């Protein structure tokens, strides 16, 4: 199966797209954008993560991870060419997959994929679907409007001290990339305050906020920056970092000055909504090339 590429106007009339949907707003954004561009969209809502009722206007079914065989049969029946995997999904244990009979023959591939970190697992998932004849597309390709652009999203700009901090943060994340950690970090006062690990961005920010409230961390005016960027070599088709309304709230609660994100490499959803929230919170959000 081969993809039906977008024409010169960016439309995707006739493209048969399947969205493997986890939780959050992004699967819905992708579905709406692809349908508006003329694609035929089918949503495979992953059980315990996505809700079928959120996807109005397109066909959707729910699947457990152990129903991979059933999912593949349906995608091939629908002659799907492209797949987008998007949305939050806690990493399952291999033993919890509870595979149906039609899925058992695929288990050796996934047993190998589970023997490593998240990057290794995701690369294994991509390789599997490509081996089945599908093209794995990126969210940026299907809905470029939900990806961070270069420049400020709102009216607030970072102070010079914050600009220095954000550059230090990007350098830090680049250095951490080989260790398969670090899509986010908090930098302030010429030092690293926190690095995102398995707990995720929001939990990291809550930890920083706790330090501030306890008086163990004091931030100067205009200082303190959350930096978000993909790891070097990260497959942005299936693992693109994201910031959203909750991130804005946690950054403000922690007393940070703003958010610096790698332009073209971080999902932001509705740009105007995020800009409005940032302005209301008095923080900056900037896409950095």
C-alpha positions as CSV (number, residue, x, y, z in Angstrom):
1,X,0.0,0.0,0.0
2,X,1.3,3.4,-0.8
3,X,0.4,6.9,0.3
4,X,-1.7,9.3,-1.7
5,X,0.5,12.4,-1.3
6,X,-0.9,15.9,-0.7
7,X,-1.4,18.0,-3.8
8,X,0.0,21.4,-4.3
9,X,-2.8,23.0,-2.3
10,X,-2.1,20.8,0.7
11,X,-5.3,18.9,0.3
12,X,-5.4,15.1,0.9
13,X,-8.5,14.1,-1.0
14,X,-8.8,10.4,-1.2
15,X,-6.1,9.6,1.4
16,X,-7.1,6.7,3.6
17,X,-5.8,7.5,7.1
18,X,-6.0,5.6,10.3
19,X,-5.3,7.3,13.6
20,X,-4.1,5.1,16.5
21,X,-5.4,7.3,19.2
22,X,-4.2,7.6,22.8
23,X,-5.6,10.2,25.3
24,X,-5.5,13.9,25.0
25,X,-6.6,16.5,22.5
26,X,-4.1,15.8,19.7
27,X,-5.8,12.7,18.2
28,X,-9.0,14.8,17.8
29,X,-7.0,17.7,16.2
30,X,-5.4,15.3,13.7
31,X,-8.8,13.8,12.8
32,X,-10.4,17.1,12.2
33,X,-7.5,18.5,10.2
34,X,-7.2,15.5,8.0
35,X,-10.9,15.3,7.3
36,X,-11.0,19.0,6.5
37,X,-8.2,18.4,3.9
38,X,-10.3,15.6,2.3
39,X,-8.9,12.5,3.9
40,X,-11.0,9.4,4.7
41,X,-10.3,8.9,8.4
42,X,-10.7,5.8,10.6
43,X,-9.9,6.1,14.3
44,X,-8.6,3.1,16.3
45,X,-9.2,4.3,19.9
46,X,-6.9,2.5,22.3
47,X,-8.8,1.1,25.2
48,X,-8.4,3.0,28.5
49,X,-7.0,6.1,26.7
50,X,-9.1,7.5,23.9
51,X,-12.9,7.9,23.8
52,X,-14.8,7.0,20.6
53,X,-17.4,9.7,21.3
54,X,-14.7,12.4,20.9
55,X,-14.3,11.7,17.2
56,X,-17.5,13.1,15.6
57,X,-17.7,12.9,11.8
58,X,-15.5,9.8,11.3
59,X,-15.7,6.1,12.0
60,X,-14.1,4.9,15.2
61,X,-13.7,1.6,17.0
62,X,-12.0,0.7,20.3
63,X,-9.2,-1.8,20.5
64,X,-7.1,-3.3,23.3
65,X,-3.4,-3.6,22.7
66,X,-3.9,-7.4,22.6
67,X,-6.2,-7.0,19.6
68,X,-3.5,-6.1,17.1
69,X,-4.4,-8.8,14.7
70,X,-8.0,-7.7,14.6
71,X,-6.9,-4.1,14.1
72,X,-4.6,-5.1,11.2
73,X,-7.4,-7.0,9.5
74,X,-9.7,-3.9,9.7
75,X,-7.0,-1.5,8.4
76,X,-6.3,-3.8,5.4
77,X,-10.0,-4.2,4.8
78,X,-10.4,-0.5,4.6
79,X,-7.3,-0.2,2.4
80,X,-5.7,2.3,4.8
81,X,-2.4,3.6,3.4
82,X,-1.2,6.0,6.2
83,X,-1.1,5.7,10.0
84,X,-0.7,8.4,12.6
85,X,0.1,7.3,16.2
86,X,-0.8,10.1,18.5
87,X,-1.9,10.7,22.1
88,X,-0.7,9.7,25.6
89,X,-0.5,6.0,26.5
90,X,1.2,4.6,29.5
91,X,3.9,2.1,28.6
92,X,2.3,-1.4,29.1
93,X,4.1,-4.4,30.3
94,X,4.6,-7.2,27.8
95,X,2.9,-9.6,30.1
96,X,-0.2,-7.5,30.3
97,X,-1.0,-7.5,26.5
98,X,-3.5,-10.4,26.8
99,X,-3.3,-11.2,23.1
100,X,-6.1,-12.7,21.1
101,X,-5.4,-15.7,18.9
102,X,-5.0,-13.4,15.8
103,X,-2.3,-11.5,17.6
104,X,-0.1,-14.3,18.8
105,X,2.0,-14.6,15.7
106,X,3.2,-11.0,16.1
107,X,4.4,-11.4,19.7
108,X,8.0,-12.3,18.9
109,X,8.5,-9.0,17.2
110,X,7.1,-7.1,20.2
111,X,9.0,-9.2,22.7
112,X,12.2,-7.8,21.1
113,X,10.8,-4.3,21.0
114,X,10.0,-4.3,24.7
115,X,13.7,-5.1,25.5
116,X,14.8,-1.5,25.7
117,X,13.8,2.0,26.5
118,X,10.9,4.0,25.1
119,X,12.8,4.9,21.9
120,X,13.6,1.3,21.2
121,X,10.0,0.3,21.8
122,X,8.6,3.0,19.5
123,X,11.1,2.2,16.8
124,X,9.9,-1.4,17.0
125,X,6.3,-0.4,16.6
126,X,7.1,1.8,13.6
127,X,9.1,-1.0,12.0
128,X,6.2,-3.4,12.6
129,X,3.6,-1.2,10.8
130,X,5.9,-0.4,8.0
131,X,6.6,-4.1,7.6
132,X,2.8,-4.6,7.2
133,X,2.8,-2.2,4.2
134,X,1.6,1.0,6.0
135,X,3.3,4.4,5.8
136,X,3.7,5.9,9.3
137,X,3.1,9.6,9.0
138,X,3.9,12.4,11.5
139,X,1.4,14.7,13.2
140,X,3.3,17.6,11.7
141,X,2.6,16.3,8.2
142,X,-1.1,15.7,8.8
143,X,-1.8,18.8,10.9
144,X,1.1,21.3,10.7
145,X,-1.0,24.0,12.4
146,X,-0.7,22.2,15.8
147,X,3.2,22.3,15.8
148,X,5.2,25.1,17.4
149,X,6.2,27.8,14.9
150,X,9.2,30.1,15.3
151,X,8.6,33.1,17.5
152,X,6.4,34.3,20.3
153,X,2.9,32.8,20.7
154,X,1.7,35.7,22.9
155,X,2.5,39.2,23.8
156,X,5.0,38.5,26.6
157,X,8.7,38.2,25.7
158,X,11.5,36.7,27.7
159,X,13.8,38.9,29.6
160,X,17.6,38.7,28.8
161,X,18.2,36.4,31.8
162,X,15.5,34.0,30.6
163,X,17.0,34.0,27.1
164,X,20.3,32.9,28.6
165,X,18.6,30.2,30.6
166,X,16.7,28.8,27.7
167,X,19.8,28.4,25.6
168,X,21.5,26.6,28.6
169,X,18.4,24.4,28.7
170,X,18.6,23.4,25.0
171,X,22.3,22.6,25.4
172,X,21.4,20.4,28.4
173,X,18.7,18.4,26.6
174,X,21.1,17.9,23.6
175,X,23.7,16.5,26.0
176,X,21.1,14.1,27.6
177,X,19.8,12.7,24.4
178,X,22.1,9.7,24.2
179,X,20.7,8.5,27.5
180,X,17.1,8.3,26.2
181,X,15.8,10.8,28.8
182,X,15.1,14.5,28.8
183,X,12.5,16.1,26.7
184,X,12.1,18.8,29.2
185,X,14.1,20.7,31.9
186,X,13.8,23.7,34.1
187,X,16.7,26.1,34.2
188,X,17.1,29.2,36.4
189,X,19.7,31.3,38.1
190,X,22.5,29.9,35.9
191,X,21.8,26.4,37.0
192,X,19.7,23.3,36.2
193,X,16.7,23.1,38.6
194,X,15.0,19.9,37.3
195,X,15.2,17.4,34.4
196,X,12.2,15.5,33.2
197,X,12.5,11.7,33.5
198,X,9.8,9.0,33.6
199,X,7.4,11.2,35.7
200,X,6.6,13.6,32.8
201,X,6.6,17.3,32.4
202,X,3.7,18.1,34.7
203,X,5.0,16.1,37.6
204,X,8.4,17.7,37.2
205,X,6.8,21.2,37.3
206,X,4.9,20.3,40.4
207,X,8.2,19.2,42.0
208,X,9.7,22.6,41.1
209,X,6.6,24.4,42.5
210,X,7.0,22.5,45.7
211,X,10.6,23.7,46.1
212,X,9.5,27.3,45.5
213,X,6.6,27.1,48.1
214,X,8.9,25.5,50.6
215,X,11.4,28.3,50.2
216,X,14.1,25.9,49.0
217,X,14.2,27.6,45.6
218,X,14.0,31.4,45.0
219,X,13.5,32.7,41.5
220,X,14.4,36.2,40.4
221,X,12.0,38.3,38.4
222,X,11.9,37.1,34.8
223,X,14.0,34.1,35.6
224,X,13.2,30.4,35.4
225,X,12.4,28.7,32.1
226,X,10.8,25.4,31.1
227,X,12.6,24.1,28.0
228,X,11.0,21.4,25.8
229,X,12.7,19.8,22.8
230,X,12.8,16.3,21.1
231,X,15.8,14.2,21.7
232,X,18.4,14.0,19.0
233,X,17.4,11.3,16.6
234,X,13.9,11.0,18.1
235,X,11.3,9.7,15.7
236,X,8.9,12.6,15.6
237,X,6.4,10.5,13.7
238,X,5.4,8.7,16.9
239,X,7.1,10.6,19.8
240,X,6.8,14.3,19.5
241,X,7.0,16.3,22.8
242,X,3.9,18.5,23.6
243,X,2.9,21.4,25.7
244,X,-0.7,22.5,26.4
245,X,-3.0,24.4,28.8
246,X,-2.0,22.2,31.8
247,X,1.7,23.1,31.1
248,X,0.9,26.8,31.1
249,X,-0.9,26.4,34.5
250,X,1.9,24.4,36.0
251,X,4.6,26.9,34.8
252,X,2.7,29.8,36.3
253,X,2.1,28.0,39.6
254,X,5.8,27.2,39.8
255,X,6.7,30.9,39.4
256,X,8.6,30.4,36.2
257,X,8.9,33.2,33.6
258,X,8.0,31.1,30.6
259,X,8.4,28.2,28.1
260,X,10.9,27.8,25.3
261,X,10.1,25.1,22.8
262,X,11.9,23.7,19.8
263,X,10.1,25.1,16.7
264,X,8.9,22.3,14.4
265,X,9.5,19.7,17.1
266,X,6.9,20.2,19.8
267,X,3.1,19.9,19.6
268,X,1.1,22.9,20.9
269,X,-2.4,22.3,19.8
270,X,-4.6,25.4,19.4
271,X,-2.0,28.2,19.0
272,X,-4.4,31.1,19.7
273,X,-5.8,29.4,22.8
274,X,-2.3,28.7,24.1
275,X,-1.3,32.3,23.5
276,X,-4.3,33.6,25.3
277,X,-3.6,31.4,28.3
278,X,0.0,32.4,28.4
279,X,-0.8,36.1,28.3
280,X,-3.4,35.7,31.0
281,X,-0.8,33.9,33.2
282,X,1.9,36.6,32.4
283,X,4.4,34.1,31.0
284,X,6.1,33.8,27.6
285,X,5.9,30.9,25.2
286,X,8.4,31.0,22.4
287,X,9.3,28.7,19.5
288,X,13.1,28.7,19.1
289,X,14.6,27.6,15.8
